[in-house]
Amino acid sequence: MSTTTPARPPMRRGPGGGGPFGGMGMPAEKSMNFGPSAKRLLARLSPHRAGVIIVIALSVVSVTLSVLGPKLLGEATNIIFSGIISKTLPTGVTQQQVIDQLRASGDNQKADFISGMTLTPGQGIDFSALQMVLGIVLLIYVLASVFSWLSSYLLNGIVQRTVYRLRADVEAKVNVLPLRYFDGMQRGELLSRVTNDVDNIGQSMQQTLSQVITSLLTVVGVLVMMFIISPVLALIALITIPLTLGITAVIAKRSQKLFVAQWTHTGALNGQIEEAYSGHALVKVFGRHREVESRFAEKNAELYEASFGAQFVSGIIMPAMMFVGNLVYVAIAVVGGLFVSNGTMSLGDVQAFIQYSRQFTQPLSQLGSMANLLQSGVASAERVFELLDAPEQSPDPEGSETQALGEYGGASGRLTFENVSFRYEPEKPLIDDLSLVAEPGQTIAIVGPTGAGKTTLVNLMMRFYEIDSGRITLDGVDIATMSRDALRSRMGMVLQDTWLFAGTIRANIAYGRPEATEEEIMDAARATYVDRFVHSLPDGYDTLLDDEGSNVSAGEKQLLTIARAFLARPSVLILDEATSSVDTRTEVLVQQAMKALRQDRTSFVIAHRLSTIRDADLILVMENGAIVEKGTHDELLAARGAYFELYTSQFAAAITE
């Protein structure tokens, strides 16, 4: 079966419609709320609950060990500082005796200072105790690093599997979206959501989740240690939290809109580039490259402004957090120094607290700096969720009717339209109350002016669109009760717009029936005269084609799609201007092949060149979605109606006075 990209219906104009120069001015999309979008994104981690719990547990252990480090280093500082001070004191006396002597001499400040320490006068630094403390600190930091690495490793796997499932969901969604959705969106915009936005979600989750977990746990752990060491200094450090939250909330609210605009403009720019590249030859022919360049520059400038604004505004968060952190650092250093001087705190505790203040403000700053990544990821998630939430085509019915046609050969190909009505847009009539019967083995030609509804008729047969009323039956079975796969497996389609994929000529032909033998592929190639030009290629049937088929001519591409349909041998054949790109001599040969292909199966032929459908069993003349005439070629000419006017207009020479 040949499956080519369906021609877009002539009556439809969607937001992304138009040719190489259309669809450039897409408005920025309105974003959803940040909270619901972020919550929905995190909900996609739910299949990995156990893994997430393990990650959090490992992070708790890692952070706990890291938080203990400054306290133990403070003890090491106390050992060193106490040893240095003890060398200045006389030996043979106790610490309390030294304090009493200082108070008796009136030096209360120094007495308070020494009372805040634990020392033995004249002993000096206790290196064995110092060595033990430093060894414990080293072990703690090594273990903290190991647990942190394990946590990051597991989280990386969880995120990648989550993005893998998201990408699979997007692919599955694309396969169940109706053709109407694709008609209303630029291909570049859709590709941007499927590729750029999904990749950005993965990168954002990868870079932020681990840091968010670690930062939040660090804030809690450090806060506990600070209150243990000094509640007064801890309250000073707590000033950071409302300032941080306030600054982040104000900046994030503004930057979120800019991030949504950034990815919206990215999609629009991709759409513009894709259209310009697809119509590159057309752009050159009409000399419109300057206009294309101008519109590219305009879209590029819009993307630059949105990206710059988003990064600049969100980038303010980190410096603001650092400024707040430095203010708190100075306050703690000053107040802590006073506490050491009056003996209410040891120097090691002040040192530990200063380290904790850094550890406290650093994760807050990291959370602020990650806001831009988080907002960018959520902005992309909104666009992907919009795709995932798009209305799907009606589901295939359940039951045995999907197999009603049986295997190949068990169906005759009788196709009927019974009072069918359809509109692309409710307010614009197209097809109303259309009825026709195509008997098995008949060749039905459909002719008429552009926009008459010829291709629409084909789209309804293939269920690319669902009819509004009436019904279409194939061998007595309503096609609405069949699965789309069952229906389309009975139909072969060759369109004016050829579609080839990157692969060999042999593989492109075999696409119609993957299980076909080599001999069947060769028979199809010979019957459709593909064999005639393939032997002139260096690698014959193993010649590699790119996805545009640029290394074969337009006519040769058309022959390949015809061979594909020939190999599929469907019970209903649809030819939409299938020989329009073939030269006159080849067209005669292909018409002969088509005559053999159409034998014993129902064929619908859409043609503008009326000379190609003279031998059709029935010719339908369509105007404005209705059949205005039907009959054989000779009968319609004798009637001297719409068909006669179309026919004579093609062969009568224009007379210009």
C-alpha positions in Angstrom: 0.0 0.0 0.0 1.3 3.4 -0.9 0.9 5.9 1.8 1.9 9.4 0.8 1.4 12.6 2.7 -2.2 13.7 2.1 -2.8 16.8 0.2 -4.2 19.6 2.4 -7.8 20.2 1.7 -8.3 23.3 -0.4 -11.1 24.8 1.7 -9.0 24.9 4.9 -6.9 27.7 6.3 -5.4 27.1 9.7 -3.0 29.2 11.7 0.0 27.6 10.0 -1.5 27.7 6.5 0.0 29.2 3.4 3.0 28.5 1.2 6.7 29.3 1.8 5.8 32.8 3.0 2.7 31.9 5.1 2.2 31.4 8.8 4.9 33.8 9.9 3.0 35.9 12.4 1.9 33.4 15.0 0.9 35.1 18.2 2.6 34.2 21.5 0.7 31.4 23.3 -0.9 32.2 26.6 0.9 30.2 29.3 -0.8 28.1 32.0 0.0 28.7 35.6 3.5 27.8 36.7 2.3 25.7 39.7 -0.1 23.3 38.0 2.4 22.8 35.1 5.3 22.1 37.4 3.1 19.7 39.5 2.0 17.9 36.4 5.6 17.5 35.3 6.7 16.2 38.6 3.7 13.8 38.6 5.4 12.0 35.6 8.0 10.8 38.1 5.3 8.7 40.0 6.1 5.4 38.3 9.5 5.7 40.0 8.3 6.4 43.5 10.6 3.8 45.0 13.6 5.1 43.2 12.8 8.7 44.2 12.5 7.6 47.9 15.9 5.9 47.7 17.3 9.1 46.1 15.9 11.2 48.9 17.2 8.8 51.5 20.7 8.9 50.0 20.5 12.6 49.8 19.5 12.8 53.5 22.5 10.8 54.5 24.8 12.8 52.3 23.5 16.1 53.5 23.6 15.0 57.2 27.3 14.0 56.9 28.1 17.2 55.1 26.3 19.2 57.8 28.3 17.5 60.5 31.6 18.6 58.9 31.7 22.2 59.9 30.8 21.4 63.5 33.7 18.9 63.7 36.1 21.3 62.0 35.0 23.8 64.6 36.2 21.3 67.2 39.5 21.1 65.4 39.8 24.9 65.5 39.0 24.9 69.2 41.8 22.3 69.8 44.3 24.4 67.9 43.2 27.8 69.4 43.0 26.4 73.0 46.5 24.9 72.6 47.9 28.2 71.4 46.3 30.1 74.3 47.3 27.4 76.9 51.0 27.9 75.9 50.7 31.5 77.2 49.4 30.4 80.6 51.6 29.1 83.5 51.9 25.4 84.0 51.0 23.6 87.2 47.6 25.3 87.7 44.1 24.5 86.6 42.0 26.5 84.1 39.7 27.7 86.9 42.6 28.9 89.0 43.8 31.0 86.0 40.3 32.5 85.6 40.1 33.3 89.3 43.5 35.0 89.2 42.4 37.1 86.2 39.2 38.2 87.9 41.1 39.0 91.1 43.4 41.3 89.0 40.4 43.0 87.5 40.9 41.5 83.9 37.3 40.2 83.6 37.2 40.3 79.8 40.2 37.9 79.5 38.7 35.8 82.3 35.4 35.5 80.3 37.4 34.8 77.1 39.3 31.8 78.7 36.2 30.6 80.5 34.6 29.9 77.1 37.4 27.3 76.3 38.5 23.9 77.4 42.2 23.8 78.0 45.1 22.7 80.2 47.4 25.6 81.0 50.9 25.2 79.5 50.0 22.0 77.6 50.0 23.4 74.0 48.2 21.8 71.0 46.9 18.2 71.5 48.0 16.8 68.1 46.6 13.3 68.8 43.1 14.7 69.4 43.5 17.0 66.4 44.5 14.1 64.2 41.5 12.1 65.3 39.1 14.9 64.6 40.6 15.6 61.1 40.5 11.9 60.3 36.8 11.7 61.2 36.1 14.9 59.1 37.9 13.3 56.1 35.9 10.1 56.4 32.6 12.0 56.7 33.3 14.1 53.6 34.3 11.0 51.6 31.1 9.2 52.6 29.1 12.3 51.9 30.5 12.4 48.4 29.9 8.7 47.7 26.2 9.0 48.8 25.8 12.2 46.8 27.2 10.4 43.7 24.9 7.5 44.2 21.9 9.8 44.6 22.8 11.7 41.4 23.4 8.5 39.5 20.0 7.0 40.4 18.2 10.3 39.8 19.8 10.6 36.4 18.4 7.2 35.4 14.9 8.2 36.7 14.9 11.5 34.8 16.1 9.8 31.6 13.4 7.1 31.8 10.8 9.8 32.5 11.8 11.8 29.5 11.9 8.5 27.5 8.3 7.9 28.4 7.3 11.5 27.7 8.9 11.3 24.3 7.1 8.0 23.7 3.8 9.5 24.8 4.3 12.4 22.4 5.0 10.0 19.6 1.9 8.0 20.4 -0.1 11.2 20.7 1.0 12.4 17.2 -0.2 9.0 15.8 -3.7 9.5 17.1 -4.2 13.2 16.4 -6.6 13.9 13.6 -5.4 15.3 10.3 -7.2 18.5 11.2 -4.7 19.2 13.9 -1.7 19.0 11.5 -3.5 21.1 9.0 -3.8 23.9 11.6 -0.2 23.9 12.7 3.1 24.6 11.0 5.3 21.6 10.7 8.3 23.5 12.2 6.3 24.5 15.2 5.2 20.9 15.8 8.7 19.6 15.3 9.9 22.2 17.8 7.6 20.8 20.5 8.4 17.2 19.8 12.2 17.8 19.8 13.4 21.1 21.3 10.8 21.3 24.0 11.1 17.7 25.1 14.9 17.9 25.1 14.7 21.1 27.2 12.4 19.4 29.7 15.0 16.6 30.1 17.9 19.0 30.6 16.0 21.2 33.0 14.9 18.2 35.1 18.4 16.7 35.0 20.0 19.9 36.2 17.4 21.1 38.8 15.9 18.1 40.5 19.1 16.9 42.2 20.1 20.4 43.2 16.6 21.1 44.5 16.5 18.0 46.7 20.0 18.6 48.0 19.5 22.4 48.6 16.2 21.9 50.5 17.7 19.2 52.7 20.8 21.3 53.3 18.7 24.3 54.3 16.9 22.2 56.9 20.0 20.4 58.2 22.0 23.6 58.5 19.2 25.4 60.2 19.0 22.7 62.8 22.7 22.8 63.5 22.7 26.6 63.7 19.9 26.5 66.3 21.9 23.9 68.3 25.0 26.2 68.2 23.4 29.6 68.8 19.6 30.4 68.6 20.4 34.1 68.4 22.7 33.8 65.4 20.2 31.3 63.8 17.4 33.9 64.0 19.7 36.4 62.3 20.3 33.9 59.5 16.6 33.3 59.1 16.2 36.8 57.8 17.5 35.3 54.6 14.5 33.2 53.9 11.7 35.8 53.6 14.1 38.1 51.6 15.0 35.2 49.3 11.4 34.1 48.8 10.2 37.7 48.1 13.0 38.4 45.6 12.6 35.1 43.8 8.7 35.5 43.6 8.9 39.0 42.2 11.5 38.1 39.6 10.1 34.6 38.7 6.7 36.0 38.0 8.0 38.3 35.3 10.6 35.9 33.8 8.1 33.0 33.4 6.2 35.0 30.8 9.4 35.7 29.0 10.4 32.0 29.0 7.1 31.0 27.5 7.6 33.7 24.8 11.1 32.4 24.2 10.0 28.9 23.4 7.0 30.1 21.4 9.2 32.2 19.2 11.6 29.3 18.9 8.8 27.2 17.5 7.7 30.1 15.1 11.3 30.5 13.9 11.6 26.8 13.3 8.4 26.9 11.3 9.7 29.8 9.2 13.0 28.1 8.5 11.3 24.8 7.6 8.9 26.6 5.2 11.7 28.6 3.6 14.0 25.5 3.1 11.1 23.4 1.8 10.2 26.1 -0.7 13.8 27.1 -1.4 13.5 26.6 -5.2 10.2 28.6 -5.2 11.9 31.4 -3.2 14.7 31.6 -5.8 12.4 31.4 -8.8 10.3 34.4 -7.7 13.2 36.3 -6.3 11.7 36.5 -2.8 14.9 35.7 -0.9 15.1 39.2 0.5 11.6 39.0 1.9 12.4 35.6 3.4 15.6 37.0 4.9 13.7 40.0 6.3 11.1 37.8 7.9 13.8 35.5 9.3 15.6 38.5 10.7 12.3 39.7 12.3 11.6 36.3 13.9 15.2 35.9 14.9 15.1 39.4 16.6 11.9 38.5 18.4 13.5 35.3 19.7 16.6 37.2 20.7 14.6 39.8 22.7 12.5 37.1 24.4 15.6 35.0 25.2 17.7 37.9 26.4 14.9 39.2 28.5 14.2 35.8 30.1 17.9 35.1 30.9 18.5 38.7 32.1 15.6 38.9 34.4 16.0 35.4 35.8 19.8 36.0 36.1 19.1 38.8 38.6 18.1 36.2 41.2 21.6 34.8 41.8 23.3 38.2 42.4 20.4 39.3 44.6 20.7 36.2 46.7 24.5 36.6 47.0 24.0 40.2 48.2 21.5 39.1 50.9 23.9 36.3 51.9 26.8 38.7 52.3 24.7 41.0 54.5 23.9 38.0 56.8 27.5 36.9 56.7 28.7 40.3 58.0 26.0 40.3 60.7 26.9 36.9 62.0 30.7 37.6 62.0 30.2 40.8 64.0 27.7 39.3 66.6 29.7 36.1 66.7 32.9 38.0 67.5 31.2 39.7 70.4 30.0 36.3 71.7 33.6 34.9 71.6 35.0 37.9 73.4 32.5 37.6 76.3 33.0 33.8 76.5 29.4 32.8 75.5 30.7 31.0 72.4 33.9 29.3 71.4 35.9 30.4 68.4 35.3 27.0 66.8 31.6 27.4 67.1 31.7 30.9 65.5 33.8 29.5 62.7 31.4 26.6 62.3 28.4 29.0 62.3 30.0 31.2 59.6 30.5 28.1 57.5 26.9 27.1 58.2 25.7 30.6 57.2 27.5 30.1 53.9 26.0 26.6 53.6 22.6 28.1 54.4 22.7 31.0 51.9 24.4 29.0 49.2 21.5 26.5 48.6 19.1 29.4 48.7 21.2 31.1 46.0 21.3 27.9 44.0 17.6 27.6 44.2 17.3 31.2 42.9 19.8 30.5 40.1 17.9 27.4 39.1 14.7 29.4 38.7 15.6 30.3 35.1 16.2 26.6 34.3 13.1 25.5 36.1 10.9 28.2 34.4 12.4 27.3 31.0 11.6 23.6 31.5 8.1 24.3 32.8 7.5 26.7 29.8 8.5 23.8 27.5 6.3 21.4 29.5 3.3 23.7 29.0 3.8 23.5 25.2 4.2 19.7 25.3 1.2 19.3 27.6 -0.8 21.4 25.2 0.1 18.8 22.4 -0.7 15.9 24.7 -4.1 17.5 25.6 -5.1 18.1 22.0 -8.4 16.3 21.0 -7.6 12.9 19.5 -9.3 11.3 16.6 -12.3 9.1 17.6 -11.0 5.7 18.9 -11.4 2.6 16.9 -14.5 0.6 17.9 -14.1 -2.7 19.7 -15.5 -6.0 18.3 -15.2 -8.4 15.4 -16.5 -5.9 12.8 -12.9 -4.6 12.5 -12.1 -7.9 10.8 -15.3 -8.0 8.7 -13.4 -7.7 5.4 -11.3 -10.8 6.1 -8.0 -11.5 4.4 -7.0 -10.2 1.0 -9.2 -11.6 -1.7 -12.2 -12.0 0.6 -13.5 -8.4 -0.2 -14.9 -7.2 -3.5 -14.3 -3.4 -2.9 -17.9 -2.1 -3.2 -17.8 1.4 -1.8 -21.0 3.5 -1.2 -21.6 7.0 0.0 -25.1 7.4 1.6 -26.3 10.9 2.2 -22.8 12.1 3.3 -22.3 15.6 4.6 -19.1 17.2 5.7 -17.6 20.6 6.4 -14.1 21.6 7.5 -15.6 24.7 9.2 -19.2 24.6 10.5 -20.1 27.9 8.9 -18.7 27.0 5.4 -20.7 24.4 3.5 -18.7 21.9 1.5 -20.3 18.5 0.9 -24.1 18.1 1.6 -26.2 15.0 1.2 -23.8 13.2 -1.3 -24.6 9.7 -2.4 -22.8 7.4 -4.9 -22.1 3.8 -5.4 -18.7 2.4 -6.7 -19.2 -1.2 -7.8 -16.4 -3.8 -7.5 -13.9 -3.5 -10.4 -15.2 -0.1 -11.5 -12.9 2.8 -12.3 -14.5 6.0 -11.0 -13.0 9.3 -12.2 -13.6 12.4 -10.2 -13.2 15.7 -12.0 -14.0 19.3 -11.3 -12.4 22.7 -10.6 -10.0 23.4 -7.7 -11.8 23.4 -4.4 -14.8 21.3 -5.6 -14.2 18.7 -3.0 -12.4 16.0 -4.9 -9.5 15.4 -2.5 -12.0 15.9 0.4 -13.9 12.9 -0.9 -10.7 10.8 -0.8 -10.0 12.0 2.8 -13.4 10.8 3.9 -12.9 7.4 2.3 -9.6 7.0 4.2 -11.1 8.4 7.4 -8.5 11.1 7.6 -11.6 13.2 8.5 -14.8 12.0 10.0 -18.1 12.8 8.3 -20.7 15.0 9.9 -23.7 12.9 8.9 -24.6 9.9 6.6 -22.3 6.9 6.3 -19.7 5.3 4.0 -19.7 1.6 3.6 -17.1 -0.8 2.2 -18.6 -4.2 1.1 -21.6 -3.3 3.2 -19.7 -2.6 6.4 -19.8 1.0 7.8 -16.2 2.2 7.7 -16.9 4.0 11.0 -17.2 0.6 12.7 -13.8 -0.6 11.4 -10.4 0.1 12.8 -8.5 2.6 10.7 -5.8 0.0 10.2 -8.2 -2.5 8.9 -9.8 0.0 6.6 -6.6 1.5 5.2 -5.0 -2.0 4.7 -7.7 -2.5 2.0 -6.8 0.8 0.3 -3.9 1.9 -1.8 -3.2 5.5 -2.4 -0.9 7.4 -4.8 -1.0 11.2 -4.5 0.4 14.0 -6.6 2.8 14.9 -3.8 5.2 12.0 -3.7 6.7 10.7 -0.4 9.9 8.8 -0.2 12.0 8.0 2.9 15.8 7.8 3.3 16.7 4.2 2.2 17.2 2.1 -0.8 14.9 2.0 -3.8 14.1 -1.6 -3.0 13.0 -0.6 0.6 10.9 2.2 -0.7 9.0 -0.1 -3.0 8.6 -2.8 -0.3 7.1 -0.2 2.0 3.7 -1.2 0.4 4.0 -4.7 1.6 7.0 -5.4 3.9 6.6 -9.2 3.7 6.8 -9.2 -0.1 9.4 -11.4 -1.7 12.2 -10.2 -3.9 10.5 -11.6 -6.9 7.3 -9.7 -6.1 9.2 -6.5 -5.7 10.9 -7.0 -9.0 7.5 -7.8 -10.7 6.0 -4.6 -9.3 9.0 -2.6 -10.5 8.8 -4.0 -14.0 5.0 -3.6 -14.2 5.3 0.1 -13.4 8.4 0.7 -15.5 10.6 1.5 -12.5 13.0 -1.2 -13.7 13.6 0.8 -16.8 15.4 3.7 -15.1 16.8 1.8 -12.0 19.3 -0.1 -14.1 20.8 3.2 -15.2 21.7 4.0 -11.6 25.2 3.0 -10.2 23.8 0.8 -7.5 20.5 -0.3 -9.1 17.9 -1.2 -6.5 20.4 -0.6 -3.7 20.7 3.0 -4.7 20.2 5.1 -1.5 17.6 7.9 -1.6 17.5 10.8 0.8 14.2 11.7 2.4 13.5 14.2 -0.4 14.4 11.8 -3.2 16.7 14.5 -4.7 18.8 12.0 -6.6 15.9 10.9 -8.8 13.6 13.0 -11.0 10.1 14.0 -10.1 8.7 11.5 -12.6 10.9 8.7 -11.3 9.7 9.4 -7.7 6.1 9.2 -8.9 6.8 5.8 -10.6 8.3 4.5 -7.3 5.1 5.5 -5.4 3.0 3.8 -8.1 5.2 0.6 -7.8 4.6 0.7 -4.0 0.8 0.7 -4.5 1.1 -2.0 -7.2 3.0 -4.2 -4.7 0.3 -3.6 -2.0 -2.5 -4.8 -4.4 -5.4 -3.3 -2.3 -9.1 -3.9 -3.0 -9.7 -0.1 -3.4 -7.2 2.1 -5.3 -7.1 5.9 -5.0 -5.1 7.8 -7.6 -4.9 11.6 -7.0 -3.2 13.1 -10.0 -0.8 10.1 -9.8 0.7 10.6 -13.3 1.0 14.4 -13.2 4.8 14.4 -12.9 5.4 11.7 -15.5 6.3 12.5 -19.1 3.9 11.8 -21.9 5.5 8.6 -23.2 5.9 7.2 -19.7 2.3 8.2 -18.9 1.1 6.0 -21.7 3.1 3.1 -20.2 1.9 3.8 -16.7 -1.7 4.0 -17.8 -1.3 0.5 -19.2 0.1 -0.7 -15.9 -2.6 1.1 -14.0 -5.2 -0.6 -16.2 -3.8 -4.0 -15.1 -3.6 -2.8 -11.5 -7.2 -1.6 -11.5 -8.5 -4.9 -12.7 -10.9 -6.6 -10.3 -10.6 -3.7 -7.8 -12.5 -0.5 -7.3 -10.4 2.5 -8.4 -10.9 6.2 -7.8 -9.0 8.5 -10.1 -8.8 12.3 -9.5 -7.5 13.9 -12.6 -7.2 17.4 -14.2 -6.0 16.1 -17.5 -9.3 14.7 -18.8 -7.6 12.7 -21.6 -6.3 10.3 -18.9 -9.7 9.2 -17.8 -11.6 8.6 -21.0 -11.8 4.8 -20.4 -13.3 5.3 -16.8 -16.4 3.3 -16.1 -18.0 6.3 -14.4 -17.0 10.0 -14.3 -18.2 12.2 -11.5 -18.2 15.9 -12.0 -18.0 17.8 -8.8 -18.7 21.5 -8.1 -18.9 23.0 -4.6 -18.9 19.6 -2.9 -21.8 18.2 -4.9 -21.9 15.8 -7.9 -23.5 17.8 -10.7 -23.0 15.3 -13.4 -22.1 11.6 -13.8 -21.7 9.2 -16.7 -19.2 7.9 -19.2 -16.9 10.1 -21.2 -19.1 9.9 -24.3 -22.3 10.4 -22.4 -21.0 13.5 -20.6 -19.7 15.1 -23.8 -23.0 14.5 -25.5 -24.8 16.1 -22.6 -22.8 19.3 -23.2 -22.8 20.3 -19.6 -20.1 21.0 -17.0 -17.9 18.1 -18.1 -18.2 19.3 -21.7 -17.0 22.8 -20.7 -14.1 21.4 -18.7 -13.1 19.1 -21.6 -13.3 21.7 -24.3 -11.4 24.3 -22.2 -8.4 22.0 -22.1 -8.3 21.4 -25.9 -9.7 24.6 -27.3 -7.0 27.2 -28.2 -7.3 30.6 -26.6 -8.3 33.3 -28.9 -7.0 36.8 -28.2 -8.1 39.8 -30.1 
